[in-house]
Amino acid sequence: MAWRSGLRSNIYDRSRPVSEYIPVKSSNRSTIQNEPRPNSDELCIRTAQLQCERKLRKEAEERCKQLMLKVEHTQAILNLRNQELERERAGRKEAEHMCQSLQITIDKLEQYLRKKNMTVDLHFIPNSNVTSMSMSEITRLQGQLHLQEEKDEKFQNEAHYTGSPKYQTVVVESTSNTQKRTMACASPKFRNFQENGLEF
């Protein structure tokens, strides 16, 4: 019987957990504390804050897009304006070049008229301004200058002809109209007068 009681005690001891043999004091007991659950009001506040932040972020992105569109539009306007300015500058340079060429033409006309002592129904002003004359007057003056240059060139070509000079016999009446005489003249200007039937 004693052996059986010891066997039972051993079996019983083996089946029992080890914690039962360790004395547990009330002071060493660790109480499991559950994590505090968030309050429903706090959850609502956080959710509202997140929604507000998302809304503000979307508004900021939309505002940024609008600003970028405005910047692109302004840049396009600036590019067009720069192109217009370039065209205006090119036109101004061309106009200045035309004015200079017209001023040179007018100066040549004035010098030519002073040199030839011609009486023209025009009033030239020294250092005249090109803008004070109309285009028709300038065109007319250019035509006159061109014609006169052609005449001078023709006259020079006749004066400097090649080959032996041929003298023409010109009959000139004397003042008394009683006798006629012949004379030879090699002057091209004199021949021009004779050809045109002009008299001295």
Residue frames as a rotation matrix with the C-alpha (Angstrom) as fourth column:
MET 1
0.571 0.821 0.000 0.00
0.821 -0.571 0.000 0.00
0.000 0.000 -1.000 0.00
ALA 2
0.400 -0.495 -0.772 2.82
0.167 -0.788 0.592 2.31
-0.901 -0.366 -0.232 0.77
TRP 3
-0.655 -0.685 0.319 4.33
0.408 0.034 0.912 1.64
-0.636 0.728 0.257 -2.64
ARG 4
-0.169 0.700 0.693 1.06
0.968 -0.015 0.251 2.38
0.186 0.714 -0.675 -4.36
SER 5
0.749 0.450 -0.485 0.59
0.568 -0.814 0.121 5.62
-0.341 -0.366 -0.866 -2.49
GLY 6
-0.051 -0.848 -0.528 4.10
0.086 -0.530 0.843 6.72
-0.995 -0.002 0.101 -3.48
LEU 7
-0.697 -0.166 0.698 3.45
0.665 0.218 0.715 5.86
-0.270 0.962 -0.042 -7.10
ARG 8
0.320 0.897 0.306 0.29
0.939 -0.343 0.022 7.80
0.124 0.281 -0.952 -7.08
SER 9
0.627 -0.116 -0.770 2.01
0.295 -0.880 0.373 10.77
-0.721 -0.461 -0.517 -5.58
ASN 10
-0.488 -0.871 -0.055 4.72
0.218 -0.182 0.959 10.63
-0.845 0.456 0.279 -8.25
ILE 11
-0.487 0.389 0.782 2.22
0.870 0.137 0.474 10.40
0.077 0.911 -0.405 -11.05
TYR 12
0.619 0.765 -0.180 0.26
0.783 -0.618 0.066 13.20
-0.061 -0.182 -0.981 -9.57
ASP 13
0.292 -0.589 -0.754 3.35
0.191 -0.736 0.649 15.29
-0.937 -0.334 -0.102 -9.15
ARG 14
-0.708 -0.603 0.368 4.40
0.445 0.024 0.895 14.76
-0.549 0.797 0.251 -12.77
SER 15
-0.189 0.725 0.663 1.03
0.954 -0.026 0.300 15.69
0.234 0.689 -0.686 -14.10
ARG 16
0.658 0.439 -0.612 0.87
0.625 -0.771 0.118 18.90
-0.420 -0.460 -0.782 -12.19
PRO 17
0.664 -0.419 0.620 2.41
0.326 -0.584 -0.744 22.02
0.673 0.696 -0.251 -13.77
VAL 18
-0.273 -0.891 -0.362 5.59
0.816 -0.015 -0.578 23.45
0.510 -0.453 0.731 -12.41
SER 19
-0.480 0.084 0.873 3.94
-0.145 -0.989 0.016 26.75
0.865 -0.119 0.487 -11.58
GLU 20
0.633 0.774 -0.018 1.94
-0.131 0.129 0.983 25.13
0.763 -0.620 0.183 -8.87
TYR 21
0.491 -0.526 -0.695 5.09
0.834 0.515 0.198 24.29
0.254 -0.677 0.691 -6.95
ILE 22
-0.633 -0.698 0.337 6.40
0.585 -0.715 -0.382 27.86
0.507 -0.045 0.861 -7.12
PRO 23
-0.082 0.621 -0.780 4.97
0.892 -0.303 -0.335 30.02
-0.444 -0.723 -0.529 -4.44
VAL 24
-0.341 0.095 0.935 3.39
0.638 -0.707 0.305 33.06
0.690 0.701 0.180 -5.97
LYS 25
-0.633 0.082 -0.770 3.13
0.626 -0.532 -0.571 36.15
-0.456 -0.843 0.285 -3.92
SER 26
0.422 0.903 0.085 0.40
0.827 -0.345 -0.445 38.59
-0.372 0.258 -0.892 -4.38
SER 27
0.430 -0.312 -0.847 2.88
-0.118 -0.950 0.290 41.45
-0.895 -0.024 -0.445 -4.87
ASN 28
-0.611 -0.788 -0.067 4.62
-0.219 0.088 0.972 39.75
-0.760 0.609 -0.227 -7.84
ARG 29
-0.026 0.678 0.735 1.49
0.753 0.497 -0.431 39.09
-0.657 0.542 -0.523 -9.86
SER 30
-0.913 -0.284 -0.292 1.64
0.007 -0.728 0.686 40.89
-0.408 0.624 0.666 -13.19
THR 31
0.067 0.998 0.011 -1.70
0.293 -0.010 -0.956 42.14
-0.954 0.068 -0.293 -14.22
ILE 32
-0.608 -0.198 0.769 -2.27
0.782 0.018 0.623 42.23
-0.137 0.980 0.144 -17.99
GLN 33
-0.234 0.479 -0.846 -3.34
0.045 -0.864 -0.501 45.72
-0.971 -0.155 0.180 -18.92
ASN 34
0.203 0.407 0.890 -5.38
0.919 0.234 -0.317 46.04
-0.337 0.883 -0.327 -22.07
GLU 35
-0.834 -0.496 0.243 -4.43
0.552 -0.749 0.365 48.81
0.001 0.439 0.899 -24.47
PRO 36
-0.389 0.726 -0.568 -6.70
0.115 -0.573 -0.811 51.79
-0.914 -0.380 0.139 -24.14
ARG 37
-0.163 0.443 0.882 -9.19
0.971 0.229 0.065 51.89
-0.173 0.867 -0.467 -26.93
PRO 38
-0.969 -0.213 0.124 -9.40
0.236 -0.947 0.216 55.22
0.071 0.239 0.968 -28.72
ASN 39
-0.411 0.848 -0.335 -12.42
0.176 -0.287 -0.942 57.24
-0.894 -0.446 -0.031 -28.00
SER 40
0.050 0.535 0.843 -15.00
0.963 0.198 -0.183 57.60
-0.264 0.821 -0.505 -30.77
ASP 41
0.900 0.261 -0.350 -14.83
0.210 -0.962 -0.177 61.41
-0.383 0.086 -0.920 -30.54
GLU 42
0.095 -0.951 -0.294 -11.08
-0.348 -0.309 0.885 61.35
-0.933 0.018 -0.360 -31.07
LEU 43
-0.453 -0.194 0.870 -11.52
0.614 0.639 0.462 59.13
-0.646 0.744 -0.170 -34.12
CYS 44
0.557 0.735 0.387 -14.03
0.810 -0.376 -0.451 61.57
-0.186 0.565 -0.804 -35.58
ILE 45
0.753 -0.327 -0.571 -11.64
-0.187 -0.938 0.290 64.46
-0.631 -0.111 -0.768 -34.99
ARG 46
-0.307 -0.938 0.161 -8.74
-0.125 0.208 0.970 62.66
-0.943 0.278 -0.181 -36.67
THR 47
-0.207 0.319 0.925 -10.89
0.875 0.483 0.029 61.64
-0.438 0.815 -0.379 -39.60
ALA 48
0.835 0.548 -0.047 -12.07
0.489 -0.779 -0.393 65.20
-0.252 0.305 -0.919 -40.04
GLN 49
0.395 -0.777 -0.490 -8.49
-0.363 -0.622 0.694 66.47
-0.844 -0.096 -0.527 -39.91
LEU 50
-0.510 -0.588 0.628 -7.40
0.298 0.565 0.770 63.98
-0.807 0.580 -0.113 -42.58
GLN 51
0.193 0.672 0.715 -10.30
0.955 0.039 -0.295 64.92
-0.226 0.740 -0.634 -44.82
CYS 52
0.894 0.106 -0.436 -9.51
0.094 -0.994 -0.050 68.61
-0.438 0.004 -0.899 -44.36
GLU 53
-0.031 -0.985 -0.171 -5.83
-0.288 -0.155 0.945 68.01
-0.957 0.079 -0.279 -45.19
ARG 54
-0.437 -0.070 0.896 -6.77
0.697 0.603 0.387 66.06
-0.568 0.795 -0.215 -48.32
LYS 55
0.609 0.742 0.280 -9.15
0.772 -0.473 -0.425 68.80
-0.183 0.475 -0.861 -49.38
LEU 56
0.710 -0.417 -0.568 -6.50
-0.239 -0.901 0.363 71.47
-0.663 -0.121 -0.739 -48.82
ARG 57
-0.353 -0.881 0.315 -3.95
0.028 0.327 0.945 69.41
-0.935 0.342 -0.090 -50.75
LYS 58
-0.109 0.404 0.908 -6.33
0.943 0.331 -0.034 69.05
-0.314 0.853 -0.417 -53.69
GLU 59
0.885 0.446 -0.136 -7.08
0.400 -0.876 -0.269 72.77
-0.239 0.183 -0.953 -53.63
ALA 60
0.322 -0.851 -0.416 -3.36
-0.331 -0.513 0.792 73.56
-0.887 -0.118 -0.446 -53.54
GLU 61
-0.497 -0.490 0.716 -2.70
0.440 0.569 0.695 71.23
-0.748 0.660 -0.067 -56.48
GLU 62
0.309 0.700 0.644 -5.55
0.942 -0.129 -0.311 72.78
-0.135 0.702 -0.699 -58.45
ARG 63
0.884 -0.034 -0.467 -4.28
0.023 -0.993 0.116 76.25
-0.468 -0.113 -0.877 -57.65
CYS 64
-0.112 -0.994 -0.021 -0.79
-0.147 -0.004 0.989 75.24
-0.983 0.113 -0.145 -58.74
LYS 65
-0.307 0.073 0.949 -2.17
0.840 0.490 0.234 73.93
-0.447 0.869 -0.212 -62.04
GLN 66
0.745 0.645 0.172 -4.02
0.658 -0.666 -0.351 77.19
-0.112 0.375 -0.920 -62.63
LEU 67
0.617 -0.594 -0.517 -0.87
-0.265 -0.775 0.574 79.18
-0.741 -0.217 -0.635 -61.90
MET 68
-0.399 -0.779 0.484 1.14
0.230 0.426 0.875 77.03
-0.888 0.460 0.009 -64.29
LEU 69
0.096 0.523 0.847 -1.46
0.981 0.096 -0.171 77.61
-0.171 0.847 -0.503 -67.01
LYS 70
0.936 0.237 -0.261 -1.29
0.224 -0.971 -0.077 81.36
-0.272 0.013 -0.962 -66.38
VAL 71
0.166 -0.958 -0.232 2.50
-0.229 -0.266 0.936 81.26
-0.959 -0.103 -0.263 -66.55
GLU 72
-0.439 -0.294 0.849 2.39
0.658 0.538 0.526 79.38
-0.612 0.790 -0.043 -69.87
HIS 73
0.518 0.710 0.478 -0.18
0.854 -0.395 -0.339 81.83
-0.052 0.583 -0.810 -71.24
THR 74
0.836 -0.260 -0.484 1.91
-0.101 -0.939 0.329 84.80
-0.540 -0.226 -0.811 -70.15
GLN 75
-0.193 -0.963 0.190 5.02
0.024 0.189 0.982 83.22
-0.981 0.194 -0.013 -71.68
ALA 76
-0.147 0.219 0.965 3.19
0.942 0.329 0.069 82.75
-0.303 0.919 -0.255 -74.98
ILE 77
0.875 0.483 0.034 2.10
0.477 -0.848 -0.233 86.41
-0.083 0.220 -0.972 -74.94
LEU 78
0.491 -0.774 -0.399 5.68
-0.262 -0.568 0.780 87.49
-0.831 -0.278 -0.482 -74.22
ASN 79
-0.374 -0.627 0.684 6.97
0.473 0.505 0.722 85.39
-0.798 0.593 0.108 -77.11
LEU 80
0.287 0.562 0.776 4.44
0.958 -0.161 -0.237 86.97
-0.008 0.811 -0.585 -79.49
ARG 81
0.951 0.065 -0.303 5.35
0.113 -0.983 0.144 90.43
-0.288 -0.171 -0.942 -78.24
ASN 82
0.078 -0.994 -0.076 9.05
-0.073 -0.082 0.994 89.72
-0.994 -0.072 -0.079 -78.73
GLN 83
-0.304 -0.125 0.945 8.36
0.852 0.408 0.328 88.63
-0.426 0.904 -0.018 -82.30
GLU 84
0.709 0.612 0.350 6.39
0.701 -0.667 -0.254 91.83
0.078 0.426 -0.902 -82.92
LEU 85
0.735 -0.503 -0.455 9.23
-0.148 -0.773 0.617 93.89
-0.662 -0.386 -0.643 -81.50
GLU 86
-0.274 -0.863 0.425 11.72
0.323 0.334 0.886 92.11
-0.906 0.380 0.187 -83.76
ARG 87
0.011 0.352 0.936 9.54
0.999 0.027 -0.022 92.86
-0.033 0.936 -0.352 -86.79
GLU 88
0.935 0.340 -0.103 9.19
0.343 -0.939 0.019 96.50
-0.090 -0.054 -0.994 -85.70
ARG 89
0.342 -0.888 -0.307 12.95
-0.119 -0.365 0.923 96.82
-0.932 -0.280 -0.231 -85.30
ALA 90
-0.404 -0.469 0.785 13.55
0.680 0.421 0.601 95.28
-0.612 0.776 0.149 -88.71
GLY 91
0.397 0.634 0.664 10.99
0.906 -0.386 -0.173 97.64
0.146 0.670 -0.728 -90.27
ARG 92
0.897 -0.109 -0.429 12.56
0.074 -0.919 0.387 100.62
-0.437 -0.379 -0.816 -88.50
LYS 93
-0.095 -0.995 0.036 16.01
0.115 0.025 0.993 99.68
-0.989 0.099 0.112 -89.77
GLU 94
-0.284 0.050 0.958 14.67
0.929 0.263 0.262 99.29
-0.239 0.964 -0.121 -93.29
ALA 95
0.761 0.614 0.208 12.92
0.643 -0.756 -0.121 102.66
0.083 0.226 -0.971 -93.09
GLU 96
0.609 -0.621 -0.494 16.10
-0.083 -0.669 0.739 104.31
-0.789 -0.409 -0.459 -91.81
HIS 97
-0.388 -0.770 0.508 18.05
0.458 0.317 0.831 102.76
-0.800 0.554 0.229 -94.68
MET 98
0.088 0.508 0.857 15.49
0.993 -0.116 -0.034 104.04
0.082 0.854 -0.514 -97.20
CYS 99
0.930 0.256 -0.265 15.59
0.304 -0.939 0.158 107.51
-0.208 -0.228 -0.951 -95.65
GLN 100
0.167 -0.949 -0.267 19.36
0.008 -0.269 0.963 107.55
-0.986 -0.163 -0.037 -95.88
SER 101
-0.470 -0.322 0.822 19.29
0.761 0.323 0.562 106.50
-0.447 0.890 0.093 -99.52
LEU 102
0.476 0.712 0.516 16.66
0.859 -0.502 -0.100 109.15
0.187 0.491 -0.851 -100.29
GLN 103
0.808 -0.242 -0.538 18.68
0.088 -0.852 0.515 111.78
-0.583 -0.463 -0.667 -98.48
ILE 104
-0.274 -0.948 0.162 21.73
0.283 0.081 0.956 110.83
-0.919 0.308 0.246 -100.54
THR 105
-0.202 0.285 0.937 19.66
0.979 0.095 0.183 111.12
-0.037 0.954 -0.298 -103.73
ILE 106
0.831 0.556 0.005 18.39
0.556 -0.831 0.025 114.55
0.018 -0.018 -1.000 -102.71
ASP 107
0.441 -0.753 -0.489 21.90
0.013 -0.540 0.842 115.71
-0.898 -0.377 -0.228 -101.87
LYS 108
-0.485 -0.609 0.628 23.10
0.621 0.266 0.738 114.56
-0.616 0.747 0.249 -105.28
LEU 109
0.232 0.661 0.714 20.25
0.955 -0.295 -0.037 116.44
0.186 0.690 -0.700 -106.95
GLU 110
0.907 0.093 -0.412 21.06
0.241 -0.915 0.323 119.61
-0.346 -0.392 -0.852 -105.04
GLN 111
0.004 -0.986 -0.169 24.73
0.092 -0.168 0.982 119.35
-0.996 -0.020 0.090 -105.90
TYR 112
-0.403 -0.127 0.906 23.94
0.859 0.290 0.422 118.70
-0.317 0.949 -0.008 -109.53
LEU 113
0.574 0.705 0.415 21.58
0.796 -0.599 -0.083 121.66
0.190 0.378 -0.906 -109.78
ARG 114
0.751 -0.381 -0.539 24.05
0.016 -0.806 0.592 123.95
-0.660 -0.453 -0.599 -108.08
LYS 115
-0.264 -0.928 0.261 26.80
0.320 0.171 0.932 122.71
-0.910 0.330 0.251 -110.39
LYS 116
-0.436 0.157 0.886 24.79
0.899 0.110 0.423 123.20
-0.031 0.981 -0.189 -113.56
ASN 117
-0.872 0.138 -0.470 23.25
-0.001 -0.960 -0.281 126.47
-0.490 -0.244 0.837 -112.37
MET 118
-0.704 0.692 0.159 19.88
0.434 0.243 0.867 125.31
0.562 0.679 -0.472 -113.53
THR 119
-0.768 0.563 0.306 16.71
-0.640 -0.659 -0.394 127.13
-0.020 -0.498 0.867 -112.68
VAL 120
-0.696 0.541 -0.471 14.17
0.363 0.832 0.419 124.64
0.619 0.121 -0.776 -111.44
ASP 121
-0.067 0.781 0.621 10.80
-0.555 -0.546 0.628 125.33
0.829 -0.302 0.470 -109.97
LEU 122
0.522 0.137 -0.842 11.85
0.548 0.702 0.454 123.74
0.653 -0.699 0.292 -106.72
HIS 123
0.483 -0.338 0.808 12.97
-0.667 -0.740 0.089 125.23
0.567 -0.582 -0.582 -103.45
PHE 124
0.313 -0.473 -0.823 15.80
0.463 0.833 -0.302 123.20
0.829 -0.287 0.480 -102.02
ILE 125
0.824 -0.068 0.563 16.64
-0.508 -0.531 0.678 123.72
0.252 -0.845 -0.472 -98.37
PRO 126
-0.203 -0.951 -0.233 20.17
-0.610 0.309 -0.730 122.91
0.766 -0.006 -0.643 -97.19
ASN 127
-0.979 -0.201 0.025 20.23
-0.159 0.687 -0.709 119.76
0.125 -0.698 -0.705 -95.09
SER 128
-0.229 0.973 -0.010 16.59
-0.885 -0.204 0.418 119.22
0.405 0.105 0.908 -95.93
ASN 129
-0.507 0.176 0.844 14.60
-0.537 0.702 -0.469 116.63
-0.675 -0.690 -0.261 -94.11
VAL 130
-0.990 0.082 -0.113 13.44
-0.039 0.611 0.791 113.68
0.134 0.788 -0.602 -96.15
THR 131
-0.525 0.841 -0.130 10.07
0.793 0.428 -0.433 113.54
-0.308 -0.331 -0.892 -94.44
SER 132
-0.238 0.436 -0.868 9.22
-0.041 -0.898 -0.439 117.07
-0.970 -0.069 0.232 -95.64
MET 133
-0.587 0.000 -0.810 9.07
-0.797 -0.178 0.577 115.89
-0.144 0.984 0.105 -99.27
SER 134
0.475 0.816 0.330 6.43
-0.649 0.578 -0.494 113.69
-0.594 0.020 0.804 -100.79
MET 135
-0.059 -0.481 0.875 7.23
0.226 0.847 0.481 110.49
-0.972 0.226 0.059 -102.59
SER 136
0.718 0.366 0.593 5.95
0.645 -0.027 -0.764 111.89
-0.264 0.930 -0.255 -105.89
GLU 137
0.884 -0.445 -0.142 8.42
-0.463 -0.873 -0.151 114.78
-0.057 0.200 -0.978 -105.70
ILE 138
0.080 -0.900 0.429 11.26
-0.556 0.317 0.768 112.44
-0.827 -0.300 -0.475 -104.87
THR 139
0.164 0.046 0.985 10.31
0.570 0.811 -0.132 110.13
-0.805 0.584 0.107 -107.75
ARG 140
0.948 0.218 0.233 10.12
0.316 -0.541 -0.780 113.07
-0.044 0.813 -0.581 -110.14
LEU 141
0.622 -0.779 -0.085 13.51
-0.731 -0.615 0.296 114.33
-0.283 -0.122 -0.951 -109.02
GLN 142
-0.055 -0.640 0.767 15.01
-0.134 0.766 0.629 110.89
-0.990 -0.068 -0.127 -109.44
GLY 143
0.515 0.318 0.796 13.58
0.705 0.372 -0.604 110.72
-0.488 0.872 -0.033 -112.96
GLN 144
0.985 -0.170 -0.040 15.04
-0.168 -0.856 -0.489 114.11
0.049 0.488 -0.871 -113.84
LEU 145
0.283 -0.936 0.208 18.41
-0.734 -0.072 0.675 113.09
-0.617 -0.343 -0.708 -112.45
HIS 146
0.042 -0.229 0.972 18.33
0.303 0.930 0.206 109.85
-0.952 0.286 0.109 -114.42
LEU 147
0.807 0.308 0.504 17.44
0.564 -0.150 -0.812 111.63
-0.174 0.940 -0.295 -117.66
GLN 148
0.846 -0.523 -0.098 20.14
-0.531 -0.843 -0.087 114.22
-0.037 0.126 -0.991 -117.13
GLU 149
0.072 -0.842 0.535 22.69
-0.464 0.447 0.765 111.51
-0.883 -0.303 -0.358 -116.41
GLU 150
0.305 0.095 0.948 21.70
0.646 0.710 -0.279 109.74
-0.700 0.697 0.155 -119.63
LYS 151
0.983 0.062 0.170 22.12
0.166 -0.678 -0.716 112.97
0.071 0.733 -0.677 -121.56
ASP 152
0.539 -0.841 0.044 25.53
-0.768 -0.469 0.436 113.57
-0.346 -0.268 -0.899 -120.02
GLU 153
0.011 -0.533 0.846 26.60
-0.028 0.846 0.533 110.02
-1.000 -0.030 -0.006 -120.78
LYS 154
0.610 0.273 0.744 25.42
0.705 0.242 -0.667 110.33
-0.362 0.931 -0.045 -124.36
PHE 155
0.962 -0.273 -0.028 27.23
-0.265 -0.898 -0.352 113.65
0.070 0.346 -0.936 -124.69
GLN 156
0.249 -0.922 0.297 30.44
-0.699 0.041 0.714 112.14
-0.671 -0.385 -0.634 -123.32
ASN 157
0.156 -0.149 0.976 30.16
0.414 0.907 0.073 109.16
-0.897 0.393 0.203 -125.66
GLU 158
0.862 0.191 0.469 29.81
0.506 -0.306 -0.806 111.50
-0.010 0.933 -0.361 -128.60
ALA 159
0.805 -0.593 -0.007 32.76
-0.590 -0.802 0.093 113.57
-0.060 -0.071 -0.996 -127.38
HIS 160
-0.135 -0.889 0.437 35.03
-0.747 0.381 0.545 110.55
-0.651 -0.253 -0.716 -126.93
TYR 161
0.894 0.446 0.041 34.19
-0.293 0.652 -0.699 108.69
-0.338 0.613 0.714 -130.12
THR 162
0.075 -0.876 0.476 36.82
0.177 0.482 0.858 106.46
-0.981 0.020 0.191 -131.66
GLY 163
0.287 -0.069 0.955 38.41
0.942 0.199 -0.269 106.91
-0.172 0.978 0.122 -135.09
SER 164
-0.770 -0.606 0.201 39.60
0.638 -0.743 0.202 109.97
0.027 0.284 0.958 -137.00
PRO 165
-0.253 0.705 -0.663 37.53
0.331 -0.581 -0.744 113.07
-0.909 -0.407 -0.086 -136.36
LYS 166
-0.360 0.267 0.894 35.31
0.920 -0.056 0.388 114.17
0.154 0.962 -0.226 -139.18
TYR 167
-0.751 0.050 -0.659 34.91
0.189 -0.939 -0.286 117.86
-0.633 -0.339 0.696 -139.49
GLN 168
0.093 0.866 0.492 31.66
0.952 0.067 -0.299 119.22
-0.292 0.496 -0.818 -140.78
THR 169
-0.868 -0.309 0.389 31.35
0.445 -0.830 0.336 122.26
0.219 0.465 0.858 -142.95
VAL 170
-0.025 0.852 -0.523 28.95
0.891 -0.218 -0.398 124.71
-0.453 -0.476 -0.754 -141.43
VAL 171
-0.373 0.015 0.928 27.58
0.640 -0.720 0.269 127.68
0.672 0.694 0.259 -143.32
VAL 172
-0.121 0.262 -0.957 27.33
0.865 -0.446 -0.232 130.75
-0.487 -0.856 -0.172 -141.14
GLU 173
0.437 0.353 0.827 25.74
0.733 -0.672 -0.100 133.93
0.521 0.651 -0.553 -142.31
SER 174
-0.707 -0.701 -0.094 27.60
0.654 -0.597 -0.465 137.12
0.270 -0.390 0.880 -141.58
THR 175
-0.327 0.578 -0.747 26.00
0.602 -0.482 -0.637 140.04
-0.728 -0.658 -0.191 -139.91
SER 176
-0.571 0.056 -0.819 25.92
-0.450 -0.856 0.255 142.05
-0.687 0.514 0.514 -143.12
ASN 177
0.298 0.704 0.644 24.18
0.145 0.634 -0.760 139.20
-0.944 0.319 0.087 -145.00
THR 178
0.587 -0.121 -0.801 26.37
-0.737 -0.489 -0.466 140.02
-0.335 0.864 -0.376 -147.98
GLN 179
-0.116 -0.689 -0.715 28.68
-0.795 0.496 -0.349 137.04
0.596 0.528 -0.605 -147.98
LYS 180
0.913 0.345 0.217 28.79
-0.408 0.765 0.498 133.47
0.006 -0.544 0.839 -146.87
ARG 181
-0.120 -0.984 -0.132 31.75
-0.897 0.164 -0.411 131.57
0.426 0.069 -0.902 -145.68
THR 182
0.719 0.250 -0.648 32.50
-0.060 0.952 0.301 128.00
0.692 -0.178 0.700 -144.71
MET 183
-0.113 -0.741 0.661 34.26
-0.925 -0.164 -0.343 126.96
0.363 -0.651 -0.667 -141.58
ALA 184
0.039 0.021 -0.999 35.16
0.060 0.998 0.023 123.63
0.997 -0.061 0.037 -140.02
CYS 185
0.015 0.040 0.999 34.39
-0.946 -0.323 0.027 122.92
0.324 -0.946 0.033 -136.38
ALA 186
-0.465 -0.276 -0.841 35.38
-0.087 0.960 -0.267 119.89
0.881 -0.051 -0.471 -134.38
SER 187
-0.840 0.163 0.518 33.34
-0.541 -0.165 -0.825 120.76
-0.049 -0.973 0.227 -131.28
PRO 188
-0.787 0.601 -0.142 30.66
0.563 0.792 0.235 118.14
0.254 0.106 -0.962 -130.51
LYS 189
-0.321 0.686 -0.653 28.59
0.552 -0.425 -0.718 120.80
-0.770 -0.591 -0.242 -128.82
PHE 190
-0.499 0.099 -0.861 28.66
-0.576 -0.780 0.244 122.90
-0.647 0.618 0.446 -131.96
ARG 191
-0.921 0.174 -0.347 27.64
-0.185 0.589 0.787 119.90
0.342 0.789 -0.510 -134.03
ASN 192
-0.612 0.738 -0.286 24.79
0.764 0.458 -0.454 119.27
-0.204 -0.496 -0.844 -131.62
PHE 193
-0.245 0.497 -0.833 23.57
-0.030 -0.862 -0.506 122.83
-0.969 -0.098 0.226 -132.17
GLN 194
-0.659 -0.066 -0.750 23.90
-0.711 -0.272 0.648 122.39
-0.246 0.960 0.132 -135.92
GLU 195
-0.932 0.316 -0.179 22.08
0.223 0.887 0.404 119.06
0.287 0.337 -0.897 -135.94
ASN 196
-0.375 0.830 -0.412 19.22
0.818 0.088 -0.568 120.40
-0.436 -0.550 -0.713 -133.90
GLY 197
-0.014 0.360 0.933 18.91
0.824 -0.524 0.215 123.42
0.566 0.772 -0.289 -136.19
LEU 198
0.605 0.190 -0.773 19.84
0.695 -0.600 0.396 125.87
-0.389 -0.777 -0.495 -133.49
GLU 199
0.507 -0.404 0.762 21.35
0.403 -0.670 -0.623 129.26
0.762 0.623 -0.177 -134.20
PHE 200
-0.351 -0.707 -0.613 24.05
0.926 -0.165 -0.340 131.14
0.140 -0.687 0.713 -132.39
